[in-house]
């Protein structure tokens, strides 16, 4: 199974956090990444290949479209 890296990307384009994980294939990795979107876009990589950029949906009531960071998933 391939190894992947999911990076949370801030509004300035810089990486905020990264998580390494394994998945059966690209499609499974994308499903996994979508579960961890916390108001910021994410970039999914396997080695040097960019698999996908997953856009975060704007949160309702947020002035900048980012979800609250009060609940951090680990």
Buried (B, 14 or more C-beta within 10 A) or exposed (E): EBEBBBBBBEEEEEEBBEBEEEBEEBEBBBEBBBEBBBBBBBBBBBEEEEBBEBEBEEBEEEEEEBBEEEEEEE
